[in-house]
């Protein structure tokens, strides 16, 4: 089982990227589980044709110890196993609590043993790398962390904070940094700035994604780009990215 956490600033395209990579891998016959670790709980919506999921945190509030694995899991496009951690009512509680609850409950209910995924993808908000938001990095969860960024200054800043967290945790047996993914916003010196970020943390830019109107068009249809436009150039970029991610992860297997 390969376990991957994808981090980045809010709005940088994590969920879009993770969902399309999940669709690529599942389309190749791998069993894929995608766990949305963002309070917005919209990580898997494109895999489920726009249908939102009840989050693990909401289910736990309702059912407490009666919460079962089947309550938390739904199936999406290409058979991707979908989970949404969720978050608190704004102003009431820690935003990372949903991640902690979700990952603990999935482990308690034997999710990984029951579904036996080949690949687990954690889609994690990276604006703040503490508390629940750092949990997917911890031992027993992700093996590798990938950071999505553009060349925008705030995205670069968030990416550096995420990379620093990975660096600070490395002596605890936590996940290691697998690389940087450039999601283009077509700003000045974009490739140069992202390459500098990679070099600062002794890693590599493993993939680059173009800015494409087809991505938004697919999401308007409530689908991943891989489902709506599988023959497009953008779909080929997601395939290449999926290959690059898997290659990095397999290097240490």
LINFEN-V48591 format. One record per pair of residues at least 6 apart in sequence whose ideal C-beta (glycine too) atoms are under 7 Angstrom apart, sorted by the first residue. I is the first residue (numbers start at 1). J is the second residue. D is the distance in Angstrom with one decimal. If there is no record, write none. Layout:
# LINFEN-V48591
i:I j:J d:D
i:I j:J d:D
This chain:
# LINFEN-V48591
i:1 j:112 d:6.7
i:1 j:117 d:6.2
i:1 j:118 d:6.5
i:1 j:120 d:6.6
i:2 j:118 d:6.8
i:2 j:119 d:5.0
i:2 j:143 d:6.7
i:2 j:249 d:4.8
i:3 j:120 d:4.5
i:3 j:141 d:6.2
i:3 j:142 d:4.7
i:3 j:143 d:4.9
i:4 j:119 d:6.9
i:4 j:120 d:6.9
i:4 j:121 d:5.4
i:4 j:122 d:7.0
i:4 j:142 d:6.0
i:4 j:144 d:5.4
i:4 j:146 d:6.6
i:4 j:245 d:6.6
i:4 j:249 d:6.4
i:5 j:122 d:4.2
i:5 j:124 d:5.5
i:5 j:136 d:4.1
i:5 j:137 d:6.2
i:5 j:142 d:3.7
i:5 j:145 d:4.9
i:5 j:175 d:6.1
i:6 j:14 d:5.6
i:6 j:17 d:6.9
i:6 j:18 d:5.1
i:6 j:121 d:6.6
i:6 j:122 d:6.9
i:6 j:123 d:5.7
i:6 j:124 d:6.7
i:6 j:146 d:5.1
i:6 j:148 d:6.3
i:7 j:124 d:4.9
i:7 j:126 d:3.7
i:7 j:145 d:6.1
i:7 j:147 d:5.4
i:7 j:162 d:4.6
i:8 j:14 d:4.8
i:8 j:126 d:5.1
i:8 j:147 d:5.9
i:8 j:148 d:3.7
i:8 j:149 d:6.0
i:8 j:158 d:6.7
i:8 j:159 d:6.8
i:9 j:126 d:6.1
i:9 j:127 d:5.8
i:9 j:154 d:6.2
i:9 j:155 d:4.7
i:9 j:158 d:3.8
i:10 j:125 d:5.7
i:10 j:127 d:5.4
i:12 j:148 d:5.3
i:12 j:149 d:6.4
i:12 j:150 d:6.3
i:12 j:155 d:5.4
i:12 j:183 d:6.1
i:13 j:148 d:6.1
i:13 j:183 d:4.5
i:14 j:123 d:5.4
i:14 j:148 d:5.3
i:15 j:42 d:6.3
i:15 j:43 d:4.5
i:15 j:123 d:5.5
i:16 j:215 d:6.0
i:17 j:148 d:5.9
i:17 j:181 d:6.8
i:17 j:183 d:6.6
i:17 j:209 d:6.7
i:18 j:34 d:6.3
i:18 j:43 d:6.7
i:18 j:121 d:5.3
i:18 j:123 d:4.4
i:19 j:34 d:6.8
i:19 j:44 d:6.7
i:19 j:46 d:4.9
i:19 j:47 d:5.3
i:19 j:224 d:5.1
i:20 j:224 d:5.0
i:20 j:225 d:5.5
i:20 j:226 d:5.1
i:20 j:238 d:4.3
i:21 j:121 d:7.0
i:21 j:238 d:6.2
i:21 j:241 d:6.2
i:21 j:242 d:4.7
i:21 j:245 d:6.6
i:22 j:32 d:4.9
i:22 j:34 d:4.9
i:22 j:47 d:6.7
i:22 j:80 d:4.9
i:22 j:121 d:5.6
i:23 j:47 d:6.9
i:23 j:77 d:5.8
i:23 j:78 d:5.4
i:23 j:80 d:6.9
i:23 j:224 d:4.8
i:23 j:226 d:3.9
i:23 j:227 d:6.5
i:24 j:226 d:6.0
i:24 j:238 d:5.6
i:24 j:239 d:5.4
i:24 j:242 d:4.1
i:25 j:32 d:5.1
i:25 j:119 d:5.6
i:25 j:242 d:5.7
i:26 j:32 d:4.5
i:26 j:78 d:3.6
i:26 j:79 d:5.7
i:26 j:80 d:5.0
i:27 j:78 d:5.2
i:27 j:226 d:7.0
i:30 j:118 d:4.3
i:30 j:119 d:5.6
i:31 j:115 d:6.8
i:31 j:116 d:6.5
i:31 j:117 d:4.8
i:31 j:118 d:4.9
i:32 j:80 d:4.9
i:32 j:81 d:6.9
i:32 j:117 d:6.2
i:32 j:118 d:6.9
i:32 j:119 d:4.9
i:32 j:121 d:6.7
i:33 j:81 d:4.1
i:33 j:115 d:6.2
i:33 j:117 d:4.1
i:33 j:120 d:4.8
i:34 j:43 d:6.5
i:34 j:44 d:5.6
i:34 j:47 d:6.8
i:34 j:80 d:5.6
i:34 j:82 d:5.7
i:34 j:121 d:4.8
i:34 j:123 d:6.5
i:35 j:83 d:4.6
i:35 j:85 d:6.8
i:35 j:102 d:6.8
i:35 j:120 d:6.8
i:35 j:122 d:5.1
i:35 j:123 d:7.0
i:36 j:43 d:2.7
i:36 j:44 d:5.6
i:36 j:83 d:6.8
i:36 j:84 d:4.4
i:36 j:85 d:6.1
i:36 j:123 d:5.2
i:37 j:85 d:5.1
i:37 j:99 d:4.6
i:37 j:122 d:5.5
i:37 j:123 d:6.1
i:37 j:124 d:4.3
i:37 j:125 d:6.8
i:37 j:136 d:6.1
i:38 j:123 d:6.6
i:38 j:125 d:4.4
i:39 j:86 d:6.7
i:39 j:87 d:2.6
i:39 j:95 d:4.8
i:39 j:98 d:6.3
i:41 j:53 d:6.9
i:41 j:55 d:4.9
i:41 j:84 d:4.3
i:41 j:86 d:4.8
i:43 j:84 d:6.3
i:43 j:123 d:4.3
i:44 j:53 d:6.5
i:44 j:76 d:5.7
i:44 j:82 d:3.9
i:44 j:84 d:6.2
i:45 j:52 d:6.1
i:46 j:219 d:5.8
i:46 j:222 d:6.7
i:46 j:223 d:5.9
i:46 j:224 d:4.7
i:47 j:76 d:3.2
i:47 j:77 d:4.7
i:47 j:80 d:5.2
i:47 j:82 d:5.9
i:47 j:224 d:6.3
i:48 j:74 d:6.6
i:48 j:76 d:4.6
i:48 j:82 d:6.2
i:49 j:222 d:4.6
i:49 j:223 d:6.3
i:50 j:222 d:2.9
i:53 j:74 d:5.6
i:53 j:82 d:6.4
i:53 j:84 d:4.6
i:55 j:84 d:4.7
i:55 j:85 d:6.2
i:55 j:86 d:2.4
i:55 j:98 d:6.3
i:56 j:72 d:5.1
i:56 j:83 d:6.6
i:56 j:84 d:6.9
i:56 j:85 d:5.4
i:56 j:86 d:6.0
i:56 j:98 d:6.7
i:56 j:101 d:5.9
i:56 j:102 d:3.9
i:56 j:105 d:5.8
i:57 j:85 d:6.4
i:57 j:86 d:3.9
i:57 j:87 d:6.6
i:57 j:97 d:6.7
i:57 j:98 d:3.9
i:57 j:101 d:5.2
i:57 j:102 d:6.9
i:58 j:86 d:5.6
i:59 j:67 d:5.6
i:59 j:71 d:5.3
i:59 j:72 d:6.2
i:60 j:67 d:5.4
i:60 j:101 d:5.4
i:60 j:105 d:6.5
i:63 j:71 d:6.8
i:67 j:105 d:6.1
i:68 j:109 d:6.5
i:69 j:109 d:3.9
i:69 j:110 d:6.9
i:69 j:111 d:5.7
i:69 j:114 d:6.2
i:72 j:83 d:5.7
i:72 j:105 d:6.6
i:72 j:106 d:6.9
i:73 j:81 d:5.9
i:73 j:82 d:7.0
i:73 j:83 d:5.8
i:74 j:82 d:4.9
i:75 j:81 d:6.3
i:75 j:82 d:6.8
i:76 j:82 d:4.7
i:77 j:224 d:6.3
i:77 j:227 d:5.5
i:81 j:115 d:5.5
i:81 j:117 d:6.4
i:83 j:102 d:6.5
i:83 j:106 d:6.8
i:85 j:98 d:4.1
i:85 j:99 d:4.8
i:85 j:102 d:3.6
i:86 j:98 d:4.2
i:87 j:95 d:4.9
i:87 j:98 d:4.5
i:88 j:94 d:6.9
i:88 j:95 d:6.6
i:88 j:97 d:6.1
i:94 j:131 d:6.1
i:94 j:132 d:6.7
i:96 j:131 d:4.0
i:96 j:132 d:2.3
i:96 j:133 d:4.9
i:97 j:132 d:5.9
i:98 j:132 d:7.0
i:99 j:132 d:3.8
i:99 j:133 d:6.5
i:99 j:135 d:5.3
i:100 j:132 d:4.4
i:100 j:135 d:5.7
i:103 j:135 d:5.8
i:103 j:141 d:6.5
i:122 j:136 d:4.1
i:122 j:141 d:7.0
i:122 j:142 d:5.7
i:124 j:133 d:6.3
i:124 j:136 d:5.3
i:125 j:133 d:6.2
i:126 j:158 d:5.5
i:126 j:162 d:4.7
i:127 j:158 d:5.9
i:129 j:161 d:5.7
i:129 j:162 d:5.5
i:129 j:165 d:4.0
i:134 j:165 d:6.2
i:135 j:141 d:6.6
i:136 j:142 d:4.9
i:137 j:145 d:6.0
i:137 j:165 d:6.9
i:137 j:166 d:6.4
i:137 j:169 d:5.8
i:137 j:174 d:5.0
i:137 j:175 d:4.7
i:138 j:174 d:5.6
i:139 j:172 d:6.7
i:139 j:173 d:4.7
i:139 j:174 d:5.7
i:142 j:175 d:4.2
i:143 j:175 d:5.7
i:143 j:249 d:6.7
i:144 j:175 d:5.8
i:144 j:176 d:6.2
i:144 j:178 d:3.7
i:144 j:248 d:6.5
i:144 j:249 d:5.4
i:145 j:166 d:5.2
i:145 j:175 d:4.9
i:145 j:177 d:5.4
i:145 j:178 d:6.2
i:146 j:178 d:4.9
i:146 j:179 d:5.8
i:146 j:181 d:5.8
i:146 j:245 d:6.4
i:147 j:159 d:4.8
i:147 j:162 d:5.2
i:147 j:163 d:6.2
i:147 j:180 d:5.2
i:147 j:181 d:6.9
i:148 j:181 d:4.7
i:148 j:183 d:5.4
i:149 j:155 d:4.5
i:149 j:156 d:5.9
i:149 j:159 d:4.0
i:149 j:180 d:6.4
i:149 j:182 d:6.7
i:149 j:194 d:6.0
i:149 j:197 d:6.8
i:150 j:183 d:5.5
i:150 j:184 d:6.5
i:150 j:185 d:4.0
i:150 j:187 d:6.7
i:150 j:190 d:6.6
i:151 j:185 d:6.5
i:151 j:187 d:4.6
i:151 j:189 d:6.4
i:151 j:190 d:3.0
i:151 j:193 d:4.6
i:151 j:194 d:5.7
i:152 j:185 d:5.7
i:152 j:187 d:5.7
i:156 j:193 d:5.8
i:156 j:197 d:5.7
i:159 j:180 d:6.9
i:159 j:197 d:5.6
i:160 j:197 d:6.2
i:163 j:177 d:6.0
i:163 j:201 d:4.2
i:166 j:175 d:6.7
i:166 j:176 d:6.9
i:166 j:177 d:4.7
i:167 j:201 d:6.7
i:170 j:176 d:6.4
i:177 j:201 d:6.3
i:177 j:203 d:5.1
i:178 j:248 d:4.6
i:178 j:249 d:6.8
i:179 j:203 d:5.2
i:179 j:204 d:5.0
i:179 j:205 d:6.7
i:179 j:206 d:3.7
i:179 j:248 d:5.9
i:180 j:194 d:6.2
i:180 j:197 d:6.2
i:180 j:198 d:4.7
i:180 j:203 d:6.2
i:180 j:205 d:4.9
i:180 j:206 d:6.8
i:181 j:206 d:6.4
i:181 j:207 d:5.0
i:181 j:209 d:7.0
i:181 j:241 d:6.7
i:182 j:191 d:6.9
i:182 j:194 d:4.7
i:182 j:205 d:5.7
i:182 j:208 d:4.5
i:182 j:209 d:6.9
i:183 j:209 d:4.8
i:184 j:190 d:6.3
i:184 j:208 d:6.7
i:184 j:209 d:6.3
i:184 j:210 d:5.7
i:184 j:211 d:4.9
i:185 j:211 d:6.5
i:186 j:211 d:5.8
i:194 j:205 d:5.9
i:195 j:205 d:6.0
i:198 j:204 d:5.6
i:198 j:205 d:5.1
i:206 j:244 d:4.4
i:206 j:245 d:6.8
i:206 j:248 d:6.2
i:207 j:240 d:6.5
i:207 j:241 d:3.9
i:207 j:244 d:4.9
i:209 j:237 d:5.5
i:209 j:241 d:6.7
i:210 j:234 d:6.5
i:210 j:237 d:6.2
i:212 j:234 d:4.4
i:214 j:225 d:5.9
i:214 j:229 d:5.1
i:214 j:232 d:5.6
i:214 j:234 d:5.3
i:215 j:225 d:5.3
i:215 j:234 d:6.5
i:218 j:224 d:6.2
i:218 j:225 d:4.3
i:218 j:228 d:3.8
i:218 j:229 d:6.2
i:221 j:228 d:5.5
i:225 j:232 d:7.0
i:225 j:234 d:5.7
i:225 j:235 d:6.0
i:225 j:238 d:6.8
i:226 j:235 d:5.7
i:226 j:238 d:6.2
i:229 j:235 d:5.9
